[in-house]
Amino acid sequence: MKRSRNEVSRWRMLRQAQRRRSQWVEAQSRTYRHLTRLGHLQLKKQRRSLLFSMTSGL
């Protein structure tokens, strides 16, 4: 069945908007993951420094 020009363009616009939205969500989650990773690394460093300060004090 042949689609009208308006129908095709509307469908294309919807698809484009959907793609843009999903890319945005993906970027947000990527940024959040990056930030949480930094926090974890910071905690890890703190734990290790505490561990070494305790063992060197003995």
PQR file with spaces between the fields and no chain letter, atoms N, CA, C, O and H, PARSE charges and radii, in Angstrom:
ATOM       1  N    MET     1       0.843   -1.195    0.000 -0.4000 1.5000
ATOM       2  CA   MET     1       0.000    0.000    0.000 -0.0000 2.0000
ATOM       3  C    MET     1       0.884    1.253    0.000  0.5500 1.7000
ATOM       4  O    MET     1       1.804    1.380    0.808 -0.5500 1.4000
ATOM       5  N    LYS     2       0.595    2.145   -0.893 -0.4000 1.5000
ATOM       6  CA   LYS     2       1.400    3.363   -1.008 -0.0000 2.0000
ATOM       7  C    LYS     2       0.994    4.369    0.074  0.5500 1.7000
ATOM       8  O    LYS     2      -0.188    4.645    0.284 -0.5500 1.4000
ATOM       9  H    LYS     2      -0.152    2.042   -1.550  0.4000 1.0000
ATOM      10  N    ARG     3       1.979    4.889    0.731 -0.4000 1.5000
ATOM      11  CA   ARG     3       1.738    5.878    1.792 -0.0000 2.0000
ATOM      12  C    ARG     3       1.747    7.284    1.202  0.5500 1.7000
ATOM      13  O    ARG     3       2.441    7.559    0.224 -0.5500 1.4000
ATOM      14  H    ARG     3       2.938    4.665    0.561  0.4000 1.0000
ATOM      15  N    SER     4       0.971    8.159    1.810 -0.4000 1.5000
ATOM      16  CA   SER     4       0.975    9.547    1.350 -0.0000 2.0000
ATOM      17  C    SER     4       2.256   10.232    1.834  0.5500 1.7000
ATOM      18  O    SER     4       2.915    9.777    2.769 -0.5500 1.4000
ATOM      19  H    SER     4       0.407    7.936    2.605  0.4000 1.0000
ATOM      20  N    ARG     5       2.573   11.312    1.182 -0.4000 1.5000
ATOM      21  CA   ARG     5       3.797   12.052    1.518 -0.0000 2.0000
ATOM      22  C    ARG     5       3.783   12.534    2.975  0.5500 1.7000
ATOM      23  O    ARG     5       4.787   12.454    3.682 -0.5500 1.4000
ATOM      24  H    ARG     5       2.037   11.682    0.423  0.4000 1.0000
ATOM      25  N    ASN     6       2.631   13.030    3.397 -0.4000 1.5000
ATOM      26  CA   ASN     6       2.493   13.515    4.777 -0.0000 2.0000
ATOM      27  C    ASN     6       2.696   12.394    5.788  0.5500 1.7000
ATOM      28  O    ASN     6       3.341   12.568    6.822 -0.5500 1.4000
ATOM      29  H    ASN     6       1.815   13.094    2.823  0.4000 1.0000
ATOM      30  N    GLU     7       2.129   11.243    5.459 -0.4000 1.5000
ATOM      31  CA   GLU     7       2.228   10.099    6.355 -0.0000 2.0000
ATOM      32  C    GLU     7       3.687    9.657    6.512  0.5500 1.7000
ATOM      33  O    GLU     7       4.153    9.374    7.615 -0.5500 1.4000
ATOM      34  H    GLU     7       1.606   11.102    4.619  0.4000 1.0000
ATOM      35  N    VAL     8       4.381    9.608    5.395 -0.4000 1.5000
ATOM      36  CA   VAL     8       5.787    9.200    5.402 -0.0000 2.0000
ATOM      37  C    VAL     8       6.619   10.185    6.216  0.5500 1.7000
ATOM      38  O    VAL     8       7.438    9.782    7.042 -0.5500 1.4000
ATOM      39  H    VAL     8       4.002    9.838    4.499  0.4000 1.0000
ATOM      40  N    SER     9       6.408   11.461    5.983 -0.4000 1.5000
ATOM      41  CA   SER     9       7.200   12.468    6.704 -0.0000 2.0000
ATOM      42  C    SER     9       6.885   12.450    8.198  0.5500 1.7000
ATOM      43  O    SER     9       7.779   12.633    9.025 -0.5500 1.4000
ATOM      44  H    SER     9       5.743   11.788    5.312  0.4000 1.0000
ATOM      45  N    ARG    10       5.625   12.230    8.543 -0.4000 1.5000
ATOM      46  CA   ARG    10       5.248   12.164    9.952 -0.0000 2.0000
ATOM      47  C    ARG    10       5.928   10.964   10.620  0.5500 1.7000
ATOM      48  O    ARG    10       6.451   11.066   11.730 -0.5500 1.4000
ATOM      49  H    ARG    10       4.899   12.081    7.872  0.4000 1.0000
ATOM      50  N    TRP    11       5.906    9.837    9.923 -0.4000 1.5000
ATOM      51  CA   TRP    11       6.532    8.621   10.428 -0.0000 2.0000
ATOM      52  C    TRP    11       8.037    8.823   10.614  0.5500 1.7000
ATOM      53  O    TRP    11       8.613    8.394   11.614 -0.5500 1.4000
ATOM      54  H    TRP    11       5.481    9.755    9.022  0.4000 1.0000
ATOM      55  N    ARG    12       8.660    9.477    9.642 -0.4000 1.5000
ATOM      56  CA   ARG    12      10.101    9.739    9.706 -0.0000 2.0000
ATOM      57  C    ARG    12      10.442   10.662   10.876  0.5500 1.7000
ATOM      58  O    ARG    12      11.421   10.440   11.589 -0.5500 1.4000
ATOM      59  H    ARG    12       8.192    9.825    8.830  0.4000 1.0000
ATOM      60  N    MET    13       9.627   11.695   11.064 -0.4000 1.5000
ATOM      61  CA   MET    13       9.854   12.638   12.165 -0.0000 2.0000
ATOM      62  C    MET    13       9.733   11.933   13.522  0.5500 1.7000
ATOM      63  O    MET    13      10.532   12.162   14.429 -0.5500 1.4000
ATOM      64  H    MET    13       8.832   11.875   10.485  0.4000 1.0000
ATOM      65  N    LEU    14       8.716   11.071   13.637 -0.4000 1.5000
ATOM      66  CA   LEU    14       8.526   10.329   14.880 -0.0000 2.0000
ATOM      67  C    LEU    14       9.723    9.434   15.173  0.5500 1.7000
ATOM      68  O    LEU    14      10.206    9.364   16.303 -0.5500 1.4000
ATOM      69  H    LEU    14       8.067   10.885   12.900  0.4000 1.0000
ATOM      70  N    ARG    15      10.189    8.754   14.135 -0.4000 1.5000
ATOM      71  CA   ARG    15      11.344    7.865   14.293 -0.0000 2.0000
ATOM      72  C    ARG    15      12.587    8.637   14.709  0.5500 1.7000
ATOM      73  O    ARG    15      13.357    8.199   15.564 -0.5500 1.4000
ATOM      74  H    ARG    15       9.796    8.810   13.217  0.4000 1.0000
ATOM      75  N    GLN    16      12.764    9.793   14.087 -0.4000 1.5000
ATOM      76  CA   GLN    16      13.921   10.644   14.386 -0.0000 2.0000
ATOM      77  C    GLN    16      13.874   11.129   15.846  0.5500 1.7000
ATOM      78  O    GLN    16      14.883   11.120   16.552 -0.5500 1.4000
ATOM      79  H    GLN    16      12.138   10.149   13.392  0.4000 1.0000
ATOM      80  N    ALA    17      12.690   11.545   16.270 -0.4000 1.5000
ATOM      81  CA   ALA    17      12.519   12.024   17.647 -0.0000 2.0000
ATOM      82  C    ALA    17      12.803   10.900   18.641  0.5500 1.7000
ATOM      83  O    ALA    17      13.443   11.105   19.673 -0.5500 1.4000
ATOM      84  H    ALA    17      11.870   11.552   15.697  0.4000 1.0000
ATOM      85  N    GLN    18      12.314    9.714   18.304 -0.4000 1.5000
ATOM      86  CA   GLN    18      12.530    8.550   19.168 -0.0000 2.0000
ATOM      87  C    GLN    18      14.018    8.232   19.292  0.5500 1.7000
ATOM      88  O    GLN    18      14.521    7.953   20.381 -0.5500 1.4000
ATOM      89  H    GLN    18      11.795    9.548   17.466  0.4000 1.0000
ATOM      90  N    ARG    19      14.707    8.280   18.158 -0.4000 1.5000
ATOM      91  CA   ARG    19      16.145    7.999   18.143 -0.0000 2.0000
ATOM      92  C    ARG    19      16.903    9.032   18.970  0.5500 1.7000
ATOM      93  O    ARG    19      17.797    8.693   19.745 -0.5500 1.4000
ATOM      94  H    ARG    19      14.299    8.507   17.274  0.4000 1.0000
ATOM      95  N    ARG    20      16.528   10.297   18.790 -0.4000 1.5000
ATOM      96  CA   ARG    20      17.185   11.376   19.531 -0.0000 2.0000
ATOM      97  C    ARG    20      16.989   11.200   21.035  0.5500 1.7000
ATOM      98  O    ARG    20      17.917   11.374   21.824 -0.5500 1.4000
ATOM      99  H    ARG    20      15.802   10.572   18.161  0.4000 1.0000
ATOM     100  N    ARG    21      15.758   10.851   21.412 -0.4000 1.5000
ATOM     101  CA   ARG    21      15.439   10.660   22.822 -0.0000 2.0000
ATOM     102  C    ARG    21      16.240    9.499   23.413  0.5500 1.7000
ATOM     103  O    ARG    21      16.779    9.608   24.514 -0.5500 1.4000
ATOM     104  H    ARG    21      15.004   10.710   20.770  0.4000 1.0000
ATOM     105  N    SER    22      16.313    8.400   22.686 -0.4000 1.5000
ATOM     106  CA   SER    22      17.042    7.238   23.200 -0.0000 2.0000
ATOM     107  C    SER    22      18.537    7.525   23.294  0.5500 1.7000
ATOM     108  O    SER    22      19.204    7.048   24.213 -0.5500 1.4000
ATOM     109  H    SER    22      15.875    8.311   21.791  0.4000 1.0000
ATOM     110  N    GLN    23      19.059    8.291   22.360 -0.4000 1.5000
ATOM     111  CA   GLN    23      20.479    8.665   22.420 -0.0000 2.0000
ATOM     112  C    GLN    23      20.748    9.550   23.631  0.5500 1.7000
ATOM     113  O    GLN    23      21.782    9.422   24.287 -0.5500 1.4000
ATOM     114  H    GLN    23      18.517    8.678   21.614  0.4000 1.0000
ATOM     115  N    TRP    24      19.814   10.445   23.920 -0.4000 1.5000
ATOM     116  CA   TRP    24      19.961   11.332   25.061 -0.0000 2.0000
ATOM     117  C    TRP    24      19.979   10.525   26.361  0.5500 1.7000
ATOM     118  O    TRP    24      20.812   10.753   27.238 -0.5500 1.4000
ATOM     119  H    TRP    24      18.975   10.549   23.387  0.4000 1.0000
ATOM     120  N    VAL    25      19.039    9.575   26.465 -0.4000 1.5000
ATOM     121  CA   VAL    25      18.956    8.733   27.661 -0.0000 2.0000
ATOM     122  C    VAL    25      20.250    7.940   27.825  0.5500 1.7000
ATOM     123  O    VAL    25      20.782    7.821   28.929 -0.5500 1.4000
ATOM     124  H    VAL    25      18.363    9.390   25.752  0.4000 1.0000
ATOM     125  N    GLU    26      20.742    7.405   26.724 -0.4000 1.5000
ATOM     126  CA   GLU    26      21.987    6.636   26.745 -0.0000 2.0000
ATOM     127  C    GLU    26      23.150    7.501   27.237  0.5500 1.7000
ATOM     128  O    GLU    26      23.963    7.059   28.049 -0.5500 1.4000
ATOM     129  H    GLU    26      20.309    7.501   25.827  0.4000 1.0000
ATOM     130  N    ALA    27      23.218    8.727   26.740 -0.4000 1.5000
ATOM     131  CA   ALA    27      24.287    9.649   27.140 -0.0000 2.0000
ATOM     132  C    ALA    27      24.187    9.974   28.629  0.5500 1.7000
ATOM     133  O    ALA    27      25.203   10.056   29.320 -0.5500 1.4000
ATOM     134  H    ALA    27      22.558    9.085   26.080  0.4000 1.0000
ATOM     135  N    GLN    28      22.955   10.160   29.124 -0.4000 1.5000
ATOM     136  CA   GLN    28      22.758   10.470   30.540 -0.0000 2.0000
ATOM     137  C    GLN    28      23.244    9.321   31.410  0.5500 1.7000
ATOM     138  O    GLN    28      23.938    9.530   32.405 -0.5500 1.4000
ATOM     139  H    GLN    28      22.130   10.094   28.562  0.4000 1.0000
ATOM     140  N    SER    29      22.873    8.108   31.024 -0.4000 1.5000
ATOM     141  CA   SER    29      23.267    6.953   31.828 -0.0000 2.0000
ATOM     142  C    SER    29      24.783    6.766   31.773  0.5500 1.7000
ATOM     143  O    SER    29      25.401    6.363   32.758 -0.5500 1.4000
ATOM     144  H    SER    29      22.309    7.939   30.216  0.4000 1.0000
ATOM     145  N    ARG    30      25.373    7.060   30.618 -0.4000 1.5000
ATOM     146  CA   ARG    30      26.824    6.934   30.479 -0.0000 2.0000
ATOM     147  C    ARG    30      27.527    7.924   31.415  0.5500 1.7000
ATOM     148  O    ARG    30      28.509    7.587   32.076 -0.5500 1.4000
ATOM     149  H    ARG    30      24.870    7.388   29.818  0.4000 1.0000
ATOM     150  N    THR    31      26.999    9.154   31.455 -0.4000 1.5000
ATOM     151  CA   THR    31      27.571   10.189   32.326 -0.0000 2.0000
ATOM     152  C    THR    31      27.439    9.779   33.788  0.5500 1.7000
ATOM     153  O    THR    31      28.378    9.920   34.571 -0.5500 1.4000
ATOM     154  H    THR    31      26.201    9.428   30.918  0.4000 1.0000
ATOM     155  N    TYR    32      26.264    9.274   34.145 -0.4000 1.5000
ATOM     156  CA   TYR    32      26.005    8.876   35.525 -0.0000 2.0000
ATOM     157  C    TYR    32      26.929    7.730   35.938  0.5500 1.7000
ATOM     158  O    TYR    32      27.472    7.716   37.043 -0.5500 1.4000
ATOM     159  H    TYR    32      25.501    9.160   33.509  0.4000 1.0000
ATOM     160  N    ARG    33      27.096    6.770   35.025 -0.4000 1.5000
ATOM     161  CA   ARG    33      27.975    5.638   35.298 -0.0000 2.0000
ATOM     162  C    ARG    33      29.409    6.123   35.533  0.5500 1.7000
ATOM     163  O    ARG    33      30.113    5.631   36.415 -0.5500 1.4000
ATOM     164  H    ARG    33      26.656    6.782   34.127  0.4000 1.0000
ATOM     165  N    HIS    34      29.815    7.086   34.730 -0.4000 1.5000
ATOM     166  CA   HIS    34      31.160    7.660   34.842 -0.0000 2.0000
ATOM     167  C    HIS    34      31.339    8.316   36.215  0.5500 1.7000
ATOM     168  O    HIS    34      32.372    8.150   36.863 -0.5500 1.4000
ATOM     169  H    HIS    34      29.244    7.485   34.013  0.4000 1.0000
ATOM     170  N    LEU    35      30.323    9.060   36.642 -0.4000 1.5000
ATOM     171  CA   LEU    35      30.392    9.748   37.932 -0.0000 2.0000
ATOM     172  C    LEU    35      30.429    8.761   39.091  0.5500 1.7000
ATOM     173  O    LEU    35      31.194    8.941   40.039 -0.5500 1.4000
ATOM     174  H    LEU    35      29.484    9.195   36.115  0.4000 1.0000
ATOM     175  N    THR    36      29.599    7.711   39.018 -0.4000 1.5000
ATOM     176  CA   THR    36      29.581    6.727   40.100 -0.0000 2.0000
ATOM     177  C    THR    36      30.910    5.994   40.161  0.5500 1.7000
ATOM     178  O    THR    36      31.396    5.657   41.241 -0.5500 1.4000
ATOM     179  H    THR    36      28.978    7.564   38.247  0.4000 1.0000
ATOM     180  N    ARG    37      31.488    5.751   39.004 -0.4000 1.5000
ATOM     181  CA   ARG    37      32.796    5.077   38.950 -0.0000 2.0000
ATOM     182  C    ARG    37      33.853    5.925   39.671  0.5500 1.7000
ATOM     183  O    ARG    37      34.680    5.398   40.416 -0.5500 1.4000
ATOM     184  H    ARG    37      31.093    6.025   38.127  0.4000 1.0000
ATOM     185  N    LEU    38      33.817    7.233   39.443 -0.4000 1.5000
ATOM     186  CA   LEU    38      34.765    8.131   40.112 -0.0000 2.0000
ATOM     187  C    LEU    38      34.605    8.054   41.628  0.5500 1.7000
ATOM     188  O    LEU    38      35.589    8.032   42.368 -0.5500 1.4000
ATOM     189  H    LEU    38      33.146    7.661   38.838  0.4000 1.0000
ATOM     190  N    GLY    39      33.363    8.015   42.073 -0.4000 1.5000
ATOM     191  CA   GLY    39      33.088    7.913   43.511 -0.0000 2.0000
ATOM     192  C    GLY    39      33.636    6.627   44.093  0.5500 1.7000
ATOM     193  O    GLY    39      34.229    6.629   45.172 -0.5500 1.4000
ATOM     194  H    GLY    39      32.564    8.034   41.472  0.4000 1.0000
ATOM     195  N    HIS    40      33.438    5.517   43.371 -0.4000 1.5000
ATOM     196  CA   HIS    40      33.930    4.221   43.830 -0.0000 2.0000
ATOM     197  C    HIS    40      35.452    4.223   43.921  0.5500 1.7000
ATOM     198  O    HIS    40      36.025    3.701   44.877 -0.5500 1.4000
ATOM     199  H    HIS    40      32.957    5.516   42.494  0.4000 1.0000
ATOM     200  N    LEU    41      36.097    4.810   42.922 -0.4000 1.5000
ATOM     201  CA   LEU    41      37.560    4.867   42.927 -0.0000 2.0000
ATOM     202  C    LEU    41      38.064    5.673   44.121  0.5500 1.7000
ATOM     203  O    LEU    41      39.056    5.311   44.753 -0.5500 1.4000
ATOM     204  H    LEU    41      35.631    5.234   42.146  0.4000 1.0000
ATOM     205  N    GLN    42      37.375    6.761   44.418 -0.4000 1.5000
ATOM     206  CA   GLN    42      37.752    7.611   45.547 -0.0000 2.0000
ATOM     207  C    GLN    42      37.647    6.830   46.859  0.5500 1.7000
ATOM     208  O    GLN    42      38.539    6.897   47.705 -0.5500 1.4000
ATOM     209  H    GLN    42      36.569    7.055   43.905  0.4000 1.0000
ATOM     210  N    LEU    43      36.547    6.089   47.016 -0.4000 1.5000
ATOM     211  CA   LEU    43      36.355    5.279   48.221 -0.0000 2.0000
ATOM     212  C    LEU    43      37.444    4.218   48.346  0.5500 1.7000
ATOM     213  O    LEU    43      37.975    3.969   49.429 -0.5500 1.4000
ATOM     214  H    LEU    43      35.823    6.034   46.328  0.4000 1.0000
ATOM     215  N    LYS    44      37.755    3.611   47.226 -0.4000 1.5000
ATOM     216  CA   LYS    44      38.785    2.566   47.197 -0.0000 2.0000
ATOM     217  C    LYS    44      40.132    3.132   47.666  0.5500 1.7000
ATOM     218  O    LYS    44      40.839    2.515   48.463 -0.5500 1.4000
ATOM     219  H    LYS    44      37.323    3.813   46.347  0.4000 1.0000
ATOM     220  N    LYS    45      40.464    4.314   47.155 -0.4000 1.5000
ATOM     221  CA   LYS    45      41.723    4.971   47.545 -0.0000 2.0000
ATOM     222  C    LYS    45      41.744    5.253   49.046  0.5500 1.7000
ATOM     223  O    LYS    45      42.753    5.031   49.715 -0.5500 1.4000
ATOM     224  H    LYS    45      39.890    4.815   46.508  0.4000 1.0000
ATOM     225  N    GLN    46      40.620    5.743   49.565 -0.4000 1.5000
ATOM     226  CA   GLN    46      40.538    6.062   50.993 -0.0000 2.0000
ATOM     227  C    GLN    46      40.742    4.807   51.837  0.5500 1.7000
ATOM     228  O    GLN    46      41.485    4.816   52.819 -0.5500 1.4000
ATOM     229  H    GLN    46      39.800    5.924   49.021  0.4000 1.0000
ATOM     230  N    ARG    47      40.065    3.719   51.435 -0.4000 1.5000
ATOM     231  CA   ARG    47      40.187    2.465   52.176 -0.0000 2.0000
ATOM     232  C    ARG    47      41.627    1.969   52.175  0.5500 1.7000
ATOM     233  O    ARG    47      42.153    1.543   53.203 -0.5500 1.4000
ATOM     234  H    ARG    47      39.461    3.712   50.638  0.4000 1.0000
ATOM     235  N    ARG    48      42.255    2.031   51.006 -0.4000 1.5000
ATOM     236  CA   ARG    48      43.636    1.552   50.896 -0.0000 2.0000
ATOM     237  C    ARG    48      44.582    2.400   51.737  0.5500 1.7000
ATOM     238  O    ARG    48      45.478    1.874   52.396 -0.5500 1.4000
ATOM     239  H    ARG    48      41.828    2.377   50.171  0.4000 1.0000
ATOM     240  N    SER    49      44.377    3.722   51.711 -0.4000 1.5000
ATOM     241  CA   SER    49      45.259    4.597   52.493 -0.0000 2.0000
ATOM     242  C    SER    49      45.079    4.334   53.986  0.5500 1.7000
ATOM     243  O    SER    49      46.047    4.359   54.746 -0.5500 1.4000
ATOM     244  H    SER    49      43.649    4.150   51.175  0.4000 1.0000
ATOM     245  N    LEU    50      43.828    4.080   54.408 -0.4000 1.5000
ATOM     246  CA   LEU    50      43.575    3.750   55.812 -0.0000 2.0000
ATOM     247  C    LEU    50      44.259    2.442   56.184  0.5500 1.7000
ATOM     248  O    LEU    50      44.868    2.327   57.247 -0.5500 1.4000
ATOM     249  H    LEU    50      43.042    4.059   53.790  0.4000 1.0000
ATOM     250  N    LEU    51      44.151    1.476   55.309 -0.4000 1.5000
ATOM     251  CA   LEU    51      44.747    0.168   55.548 -0.0000 2.0000
ATOM     252  C    LEU    51      46.256    0.286   55.714  0.5500 1.7000
ATOM     253  O    LEU    51      46.836   -0.292   56.633 -0.5500 1.4000
ATOM     254  H    LEU    51      43.656    1.570   54.445  0.4000 1.0000
ATOM     255  N    PHE    52      46.886    1.039   54.816 -0.4000 1.5000
ATOM     256  CA   PHE    52      48.336    1.191   54.877 -0.0000 2.0000
ATOM     257  C    PHE    52      48.769    1.998   56.093  0.5500 1.7000
ATOM     258  O    PHE    52      49.816    1.722   56.678 -0.5500 1.4000
ATOM     259  H    PHE    52      46.415    1.508   54.069  0.4000 1.0000
ATOM     260  N    SER    53      47.977    2.989   56.479 -0.4000 1.5000
ATOM     261  CA   SER    53      48.351    3.796   57.644 -0.0000 2.0000
ATOM     262  C    SER    53      48.244    2.957   58.919  0.5500 1.7000
ATOM     263  O    SER    53      49.023    3.140   59.855 -0.5500 1.4000
ATOM     264  H    SER    53      47.126    3.213   56.004  0.4000 1.0000
ATOM     265  N    MET    54      47.277    2.038   58.950 -0.4000 1.5000
ATOM     266  CA   MET    54      47.108    1.177   60.122 -0.0000 2.0000
ATOM     267  C    MET    54      48.229    0.144   60.204  0.5500 1.7000
ATOM     268  O    MET    54      48.757   -0.108   61.287 -0.5500 1.4000
ATOM     269  H    MET    54      46.644    1.890   58.190  0.4000 1.0000
ATOM     270  N    THR    55      48.596   -0.451   59.081 -0.4000 1.5000
ATOM     271  CA   THR    55      49.627   -1.492   59.092 -0.0000 2.0000
ATOM     272  C    THR    55      51.014   -0.905   59.324  0.5500 1.7000
ATOM     273  O    THR    55      51.857   -1.539   59.959 -0.5500 1.4000
ATOM     274  H    THR    55      48.167   -0.246   58.201  0.4000 1.0000
ATOM     275  N    SER    56      51.256    0.289   58.819 -0.4000 1.5000
ATOM     276  CA   SER    56      52.581    0.897   59.001 -0.0000 2.0000
ATOM     277  C    SER    56      52.765    1.383   60.440  0.5500 1.7000
ATOM     278  O    SER    56      53.895    1.524   60.909 -0.5500 1.4000
ATOM     279  H    SER    56      50.571    0.804   58.302  0.4000 1.0000
ATOM     280  N    GLY    57      51.664    1.636   61.137 -0.4000 1.5000
ATOM     281  CA   GLY    57      51.734    2.105   62.515 -0.0000 2.0000
ATOM     282  C    GLY    57      52.094    0.997   63.490  0.5500 1.7000
ATOM     283  O    GLY    57      52.491    1.284   64.619 -0.5500 1.4000
ATOM     284  H    GLY    57      50.746    1.521   60.757  0.4000 1.0000
ATOM     285  N    LEU    58      51.965   -0.264   63.087 -0.4000 1.5000
ATOM     286  CA   LEU    58      52.235   -1.394   63.985 -0.0000 2.0000
ATOM     287  C    LEU    58      53.686   -1.679   64.199  0.5500 1.7000
ATOM     288  O    LEU    58      54.031   -2.604   64.934 -0.5500 1.4000
ATOM     289  H    LEU    58      51.642   -0.498   62.170  0.4000 1.0000
